[in-house]
Amino acid sequence: MKKVILVLLIGALLAGCTSKPAGPQTLTVMTHDSFAISEGLVTQFESENNVKLVFLKSGDTGSAINRAILTKGSPEADVFYGVDNTFLSRALNEDLFVSYASPGLAQIPAEFKLDDQKRALPVDYGDVCINYDKAYFASQALLLPQSLDDLLKPEYGQGSGTEGLLVVENPAISSPGLAFLLATIAEYGEDGYLDYWQALKDNGLVVVNDWSTAYYTNFSGSSGKGAQPMVVSYASSPAVEVVYAATPITDAPTASLVGDGMCFRQIEFVGILKGTQNEKMAQKFVDFMLGKDFQEDMPLQMFVYPVNPDAVLPEVFVTYNQIPETTDALDAQLIAEKRDVWIQAWTDTVLK
Amino acid sequence: MPNQGKPRNRFLFSKALWVLPAAFLLFFFLVPLVKILLVMVSRSGVLSANAILQPLLFTLWQAALSMLLTLALGLPAAYIFARYNFTGKGALRLLTTLPFILPTVVVAAGFSALLGPRGLLNGWLMQAFDLQIPPISFMNTLGAILIAHVFYNTSVVIRIVGSALVQFDPRIEEAGRVLGGSRWRVFREVTLPLLRPSILVAALMVFLFDFTSFGVILLLGGPKFATLEVSIYTQTLSMLNLKMAGLLSFIQLACTFGLTLLYTRLNGKRSVPLMPRLKGEGVRKPHGIFEKAAIVFLVIILIVLIVSPLAALAIKSVLQMDVSTQTTSLTLAHYRELFINRNDAFFYVPPAKAALNSLYYAAVTVLISVGLGLTASYALVRQQGLKRWLDPLIMLPLGTSAVTLGLGFLITFNQPPLDVSSFPLLIPLAHSLVALPFVVRTIQPALASIPASLGESAASLGASPWQVWRKVELPIIHRAIMVGVIFSFTLSLGEFGATSFLARPDTPTLPVAIYRFLSQPGAMNYGQAMAMATLLMLACALAIGLLEKLQVEGSAEI
């Protein structure tokens, strides 16, 4: 009996050691865990260019960037996708990318093009906004907050005991958490944001570490049925709730608060890694990412918005998502310089 | 005299046993670790003493508290499992092993369903006492951290101390009773001192697990608590301050080293001779009201603390809520949906494939860690001189940050054929690093307590070395090996930190797949995560059940 098991185990061991098939050239794309794409598009790019695409995913944006930085010079991949505007300057200062003036850049609005030297090219954006539980606000006949200032009103404060109605993520851990902190800095300035957070804290603000906990454990609008009817998430989350509903629904259970200054725009970039042996093919892949097919695929795969204005949005995005008229922006270089200081000051104010 | 050359060969062979585990640790632990630490400290970054001292003190404090609580539940539980027969014992023992494999995200969901502000318990209390505010606040407290650690690690105590108890010669206790000792006195003065080595091992392992705790602190403790491991994570991935992360990793390693030395000192050299024991020897039905009541009490605590969060997940996986009518109904939709690639996603992985990936990695981890663990244990027992350096070296991976080691793997193994995309064995190799200390800590004490005379007398009766091993040594250490097998298996199934760095997107493990679901909104994603977690529990329960059946068959042969 034992011998049989042993033989089976060794067989399984050998079966896993199958080597990579020799074939066409490969192009390796390094990215974060949230990257997603349709199978059909991968096949299309592969057959059009006689290339095999390999994707390397390593954790969240921070992990992926670390990986790229640590293997700089002899990179594991040819293309890096997923550095956002909060990490952009770090990546550029590390000199990870080579410039590429993709023809696709022409249609893209200037507001997304944060790197003049075209080392990091914008691909998509997403607005970090507060989502609210529509049923809760309706049942309590509560008005929606229209601004960051409104969140300090007592009616959004300690509704259920010591905890208020809003849950946010820790900016030291979570990327939407950091984006929301940046929104408050853009709104109140470096001199005023800490006072704002102190006031939020006094009004019963709930802080958790990561998005999954905030959304699924604390937020009352999710299946987790938590205690807070407002959560920092994305403007695209209501559409995702519809797409991934348990039973087909015609109305999203959540919506976003998109008042002036309440949202922060995250832009994601792609770059060709310095030291690649496949620069020509890498350029083709960057063109492909900026092209209409990929740009139209992204919304329902990654739930982000395309930067290419030619791309047609899926219907759920148009029906269920609110798009903020204005979003906060901060200079990427300033974010890179101050990020640690801001996070530390926030920690000292809110968590102590 | 054909046998004449043999003793010498065997001597040489046993002298060289340490080479294999040492080479494994050198290539897959020390090289990547030293490489990444050198890179980290050579980078620029701000160092602050306050950011070290506070997490360090909290880490030690919560680990010590968690360990004591885990022992307080685990020791009596180990005793009743080893000494008494009662209905449902096998199932309960199996269920207590399952927490080990569950990713913290779903465990947090399970606890929240029971103890959260809108959880079951608060709901009952609010209804029963007509309260407006949930009376129990559990999430984001030190209590949540402690309870989650007890939830995760009680099985470590049950398995390690339990296997020592089963291996125990009942005649020693009987002698104590015959000589007039009361039951309590025999327990205190005979049983407990004899169990000391295994209790120390269990305490050390539990302490180290709590010491490097990450997910529990992050998700259940909340942002007010940070251990060294959490600080390493934030410094590395959010602040990109690798210098600080390197320093913190180094401190964590130094603490682990110190703890291992302390353990070795406390453990001393005494060991009680072990003989092969029959299965079922010393196990009986509970007699009297006191024994029965004690067992019922413990079983209830185990069910409340360990089984109910698991059950909450399984229940959530088959419930769905109709948003328009606000009614809940039973469904298998989450399970069905797992098998559908609805939007042609390139990275979609059918659950059976994720389960097979997980089981494959776990099986390879068992092969590597038990193979190397046996070798290392023999080397340590035969050459006491090795203890000084090989012993702490084996333990160090347990105290190494998953983030640091993961990055170390990435910068060390990045050229074909030894890189992430062409060498899938990197994942079980990384898992084996964490499993190996476990296997060695369970097998080595059992091996050390085999009296030399036992093998010698068998050999003088004409048994070959293989026969001595197969018929004398294996029957004594097979329980310890099985504990090692189950632990390396479950460790690998549940590991997330290193795996998330090393897994290829087309071959995720079950925990990685669960995280994918919970990183997007939507009731279906939530339900699928619960369904996947339930499948993970089922797969693991089946595998352990099979392993334990094997063990029973194995001991029947003897």
Contacts between the chains, C-beta under 8 A, distances in Angstrom:
chain1	res1	chain2	res2	distance
A	1	B	550	6.7
A	1	B	553	6.3
A	1	B	554	7.9
A	2	B	550	7.2
A	2	B	554	7.0
A	5	B	550	7.2
A	9	B	363	5.2
A	9	B	364	7.8
A	9	B	366	7.7
A	9	B	367	5.7
A	10	B	367	7.7
A	12	B	360	5.7
A	12	B	363	5.7
A	12	B	364	7.4
A	13	B	363	7.6
A	13	B	364	5.5
A	13	B	367	6.6
A	16	B	360	5.9
A	16	B	364	7.2
A	16	B	424	5.5
A	16	B	425	6.9
A	17	B	424	7.6
A	17	B	425	7.1
A	19	B	417	7.6
A	19	B	422	6.9
A	20	B	416	7.9
A	20	B	421	7.5
A	20	B	422	5.2
A	28	B	421	7.6
A	33	B	500	7.3
A	33	B	515	7.7
A	33	B	516	7.1
A	33	B	519	7.1
A	34	B	519	6.7
A	35	B	347	7.9
A	36	B	345	5.7
A	36	B	346	7.1
A	36	B	347	6.0
A	37	B	345	7.6
A	37	B	346	4.9
A	37	B	347	7.7
A	38	B	343	7.1
A	38	B	344	4.6
A	38	B	345	6.8
A	38	B	346	6.3
A	39	B	341	7.9
A	39	B	344	5.1
A	39	B	345	6.9
A	39	B	346	4.5
A	39	B	348	7.7
A	40	B	344	5.8
A	41	B	346	7.7
A	42	B	346	5.0
A	54	B	421	6.0
A	55	B	347	7.7
A	55	B	505	5.2
A	56	B	420	6.8
A	56	B	421	6.6
A	56	B	504	7.7
A	56	B	505	7.7
A	57	B	505	4.6
A	58	B	410	7.2
A	58	B	500	7.3
A	58	B	501	5.3
A	59	B	237	7.4
A	59	B	500	5.1
A	59	B	501	6.2
A	60	B	237	6.7
A	62	B	236	7.4
A	62	B	237	3.3
A	62	B	238	5.6
A	62	B	240	7.2
A	63	B	237	5.5
A	63	B	403	7.9
A	63	B	500	7.7
A	63	B	501	6.8
A	65	B	240	7.3
A	66	B	236	6.3
A	66	B	237	6.5
A	66	B	240	6.9
A	66	B	242	7.7
A	66	B	407	6.4
A	67	B	407	7.3
A	67	B	410	5.5
A	67	B	501	8.0
A	69	B	240	7.7
A	70	B	36	7.9
A	70	B	39	6.5
A	70	B	407	6.2
A	70	B	410	6.7
A	70	B	411	5.0
A	71	B	410	6.9
A	71	B	411	6.2
A	71	B	414	5.8
A	74	B	414	7.7
A	76	B	410	7.8
A	76	B	414	5.1
A	76	B	419	7.1
A	76	B	420	7.8
A	87	B	240	8.0
A	90	B	240	5.8
A	160	B	117	7.0
A	160	B	132	8.0
A	160	B	133	6.1
A	160	B	134	7.2
A	161	B	133	4.0
A	161	B	134	6.9
A	161	B	137	7.9
A	162	B	137	8.0
A	163	B	117	7.4
A	170	B	223	4.2
A	172	B	223	7.8
A	172	B	234	4.9
A	172	B	238	5.3
A	172	B	239	7.6
A	173	B	218	7.0
A	173	B	223	7.4
A	173	B	233	7.7
A	173	B	234	6.2
A	173	B	238	6.4
A	178	B	238	7.6
A	207	B	222	7.2
A	207	B	223	5.1
A	208	B	140	6.8
A	208	B	222	5.6
A	208	B	223	6.6
A	209	B	218	4.9
A	209	B	219	6.6
A	209	B	222	6.3
A	209	B	223	5.2
A	210	B	218	6.8
A	210	B	219	6.9
A	211	B	519	7.2
A	212	B	105	5.7
A	212	B	219	7.8
A	212	B	515	7.9
A	212	B	518	4.7
A	212	B	519	6.3
A	213	B	108	6.3
A	213	B	219	5.4
A	215	B	521	6.2
A	216	B	109	6.4
A	216	B	518	6.3
A	216	B	526	6.1
A	217	B	108	6.1
A	217	B	109	6.7
A	217	B	112	4.7
A	217	B	116	6.6
A	217	B	139	6.7
A	220	B	118	7.6
A	222	B	521	6.6
A	222	B	523	7.6
A	222	B	526	6.8
A	223	B	321	7.1
A	223	B	523	4.5
A	223	B	526	3.9
A	223	B	527	6.8
A	224	B	109	6.6
A	224	B	112	6.6
A	224	B	526	6.8
A	225	B	118	5.2
A	226	B	112	7.4
A	226	B	116	6.8
A	226	B	117	7.0
A	226	B	118	6.4
A	227	B	116	7.5
A	227	B	117	4.0
A	227	B	118	5.9
A	227	B	134	7.6
A	233	B	521	6.9
A	237	B	521	4.5
A	240	B	520	5.9
A	240	B	521	4.4
A	240	B	522	5.3
A	241	B	521	5.2
A	241	B	522	5.4
A	241	B	523	7.4
A	243	B	522	6.6
A	244	B	520	6.8
A	244	B	521	7.0
A	244	B	522	2.5
A	244	B	523	6.7
A	244	B	524	4.0
A	244	B	525	4.9
A	245	B	323	7.3
A	245	B	522	6.6
A	245	B	523	5.7
A	245	B	524	6.3
A	246	B	320	4.3
A	246	B	321	6.6
A	246	B	322	7.8
A	246	B	323	7.9
A	246	B	331	7.5
A	246	B	333	6.6
A	246	B	334	7.9
A	246	B	523	4.0
A	246	B	524	5.6
A	246	B	527	6.1
A	247	B	320	6.7
A	247	B	322	5.7
A	247	B	323	7.5
A	247	B	333	8.0
A	249	B	323	5.6
A	249	B	324	7.1
A	253	B	323	5.4
A	254	B	521	7.7
A	300	B	343	5.7
A	301	B	343	6.7
A	301	B	345	6.5
A	303	B	520	7.1
A	339	B	239	7.6
A	340	B	46	7.6
A	340	B	239	5.2
A	340	B	241	7.1
A	343	B	238	7.3
A	343	B	239	7.3
A	351	B	223	5.6
A	351	B	224	5.5
